[in-house]
């Protein structure tokens, strides 16, 4: 089932007119959609872009979850040496 999208012309801040899509920005989406600006809030938790960040692997996670992971890492830091090959 194809969704039809209505187009309308609107003035861009540069003064030019361009085709814009009605309803392009959804209200709820996944973390990546919110981080990129395609949605305003995440679906399950209601996080906005201000509550999201990219971790060092490039995944988009909540700032609270990232802080909790850093805090809890100190308890398992000593076990890292058991996984290393000698």
N, C-alpha and C positions, 0 to 999 in steps of 0.2 A: 504494500500500500504506500504509494508515493505521497509525500507531504508537499503541498503547494505553498510556496513562499511568495508573499506579495512584496513588490518593490515600490518604493516611492523616492522621489528626489528630495534631498535635503541639502541645506547650505553647509559646507564644510568651513571650519575656521579660516582656511586659506582663501575663501571667497568663491571657490569653485563648487559646482553642484555635482553630486555623484549619487549613484544608486545605493540605497541603504536597505537593509532587510528588516522587516517588522518581526519582532520577537526573536532576534538573533541571540540575545543574552537571556539564558534561562535563570530561574531563581535558585535552583539547587543542582549540584553536580558533584563530581569527584574532586579530589585534591588538585590534580593537574589542571582541570578546567577552571577552578577558582584561582589558582596561582597565575594562570595565563590570562585571566580576565574574561573568560567565556561564561562564567557563572558567578553569582554573588556569594553564595554560601555552599558549604558541603552538605551532602544529604543527611548522613546519620547524626553528625555532631553539631552542625550549624556554625562551623568555623568560617571566618572571613579570611581575606588575604593577609591581614595583619597577624593572624595566628598561625600562619604557615611559613615554612622555610625549606631550603634545600640542604640536605646533609652532605657529607663529604663524598658519598657515592652517587649523588645526583638525584636521589629520591626526594620527593616532596613529603615532608612529615610535619606534624604540628610542633610548635615550639615547646609546648609542655611535655610532649612525649620525648623530644630530643633531650630536654633538661633532665627528665627522669632517667633516661638511659645513661647519661653521663654520670649521674649521681650513683646509680646502682652498679656501674662498671667497676668501682673500687673494690667491691666484694669478690669479684671473679678475676681480678687482675693477676693475682698470684698463680692461677691455674694455667695461664698462657704458656708457661715454660714446659708443661707436660705434653703439649701437642707438637713441640718442635722436634725435628729429627736431629740426631747427633752425628 
